[in-house]
Amino acid sequence: MISKDLLGRSTARNKGTCDNRMNIRRDALEARVLNALRTRLVDPDLFAEFCDAYTRETNRLRMESGTGIDKAETELKRIAREEEKLMDLYMRDALSIEAVKERGDKLRARKVELQDFLANADEPPPLLHPSMALQYRARVQQLYETLQGDDEAQRIEAAEIIRSLVDRIVLTPGEVRIEIDVQGDLAGILTISAQKSPAKGRADRK
């Protein structure tokens, strides 16, 4: 902010070390960013391509994760059988107590590792659907309409949610005016796209 209402290069204004003298009113910037969020940020066709790529990768990871879980569960069953076999050998005096304890300690340690793995195995992430792009547009339109309303608390809440959709705003001086590049925050976008009712509170950022 180079003044109360203007954004620009402070070095050009204060030090004269930059020849970029262009500036833009804050309200004009906010209007253009909001318009980009409403009409350009999530293109339905591009989002459909993203969903397709995301689904393929997620399914691949699910298969890998499922294989690891299946192997862990199979090994736990094998350990249980080996523990029973050790006790049977001990009861028939085929193994000494020292040998049973040594082997049993190794089996128990491995069992704990496998149980910890299964307890902390990530749940498969939910799949995206191309219709989420349309849902995103509808949700942002709701937020836009809320910003135009009279309820101050709701306007503040809507503004906070909208901020969660933006990762960066890059301003580049052009020949005639400042070019604005709005870069979305994927976590915020996916969060609001997955909601089916007006959001309450700030969208989670991850």
N, C-alpha and C positions, 0 to 999 in steps of 0.2 A: 504494500500500500504506500504510494508516494504522496497521497493526501487522504482526506476523509473518504472520498468517493472513487478515487482513481487508482488503478494498478499500472505500474510501469517499471522501468529500469532506474533504481535509485542511484546507481553510479552515474548515469547520464544526467540526472537532475541535480545531484549533490556534488559530484566531483568532476564531471565533464570528461571522464575517461572512457565513455562509451557514446557512440553516435546514434544509438537506438533511442530516438525520442518519442516513439509511439506509446500510446497508453490506451486504456480501456476502462470504462466505467464499471464498477463492481456489479451494479444491478444488470447491466447489459451482459456481462460475463455469466452471471448466474442464470439469466434467462436462456442464453445459448447452451449452457451446460445442461440445464433441465430439459431443453428441447431435444438435445442429443440423447439424453437418457430415455426420453419418451419414444423417439422415432428412429434412432440410428444404432444405439449401443448393442442391442441384441437382434440381429437380423434373423428372421425365422429360418431362411434357407441355410445360412451359415451355421446356425445353432443346431439344425438337424444333422449337418455333417459332423459337428462336434459330438453330438449325442451318439452317433453311429460309431465314431472312433473310440469314444469313452466306453461304450458298451462292449466293444470287442476287447479292449484292454482289461476292463473289469472282469469279464468272463474268463480271460486267460489267467488273471491273478486268482480268481475264485477256484479255478481248476487246480492251480498250484497249491493254494492254501488247503483245499479239500484233500489233496493227495497227502500233504504233510499231516493233517489231522487223522486221516485214515491209517497212515503208517504208525503214528503215535498210539492210537487205540489198539492196533494189532500187536504192537510191541508190549503194551501193558498186559494184554491177555497172555502173551508168551511168558512174561515175567511171573505172572500169577501161577502158571503151570510149572515153571521152574522152581518156584518157592515150595509148591506142593511136592515136587519130586525130591527136593533137598530134604524135606522133613521125612519123606518116605524112606530115603536112603539112610538117614540118621536113625530112624526107628528100627531099621533092619541091620544096624551096626555096620553099614557099608561105608559110612563116612564118619570121621571124627567130629567132635563138637567144634574144634578149631577150624576145620575145613568148612563146616556148615556156616559158622559165623563169618568167615572171610568172604565166602561166596554170597551169603545172605546180605552182608553190608553193601556189597557192590550192586546187588539187585535192588535194594531199597533206595540207594542213592540215585540209581537210574530211574526208578519209579517216581521219585520226587521231581526229577527234571521233567519227565513226561507229563506229570500231573500239572506242574506249573505252566508248561507250554500250552496244554489244553485249556487251563483256566484263563489264560491271557490271550488266547487266540482271538484275533479281530473278527468281528462279525462282518460279513460281506457288505460293502457299501451299497446303498440303494441305486438302482439304475435310473438314468435320466430318460426323459421322453421328449421328443421334439415339440410336443404341445406346451412344454414349459416356457418356450420363447413367447408364445401367445399369452400365457399366464403372467409372465414378467411384464409384458406391455400393459395388461389390464391392471396389475398391481401398481405400477408406476403411475398410470393414469389416475387411480384412486388417490395416490399420495399427492399428485399434482392438484387434484380437486380439493383435497383437504387443505393444501397450502393457501387456496383461495378463500377458505371459509373464515368464519368469525371466531372460532374457538381457538384461543391462544395456545392452550395446552396441547391440543391436537395438532396445531401447526408446528409447534416445537418438536413433537414426537415424529411427525412426518419428515421434517427437515433432517432429523438425526438418522432416520432410516435411509433417506436419500443419500446422505453423506457416506453411509456404509457401502453404497454401490460404487463409489469412486475411489480408485487407487491413486491416480495422478491426473493432474490437469496441466498440460504442457502448452505454453503460449509461445508462438513463433512469429516474429514480425514479417509480414508480407509486403508486397509492393503497394497495396492499397489499404489493407487492414490487418489486424492481428489474426493469425490462424490459431484455432483452438483444437487441441487433440485431447479428447476425454478417454482415459484408459480405465476400464472397469475393474473392480475387485471381484474376482471370480467367486470367492466364498460368499460375499454378500449377494451377488446376483443369483447364485444357485439357491441360497436360502430363501430369498424373496420369491423366486420362481416356483419353489416347491410349496409355498403357502397357498391355501385355497380360501382364506378369509383375510380381512384386513389385518396387517401386522400389528402386534402389540409390542412396543419397545424396539430397541435397536437390533437390527439383524446381526447375528453372530459373525465374527470374523475369525478365520482360521488360517 
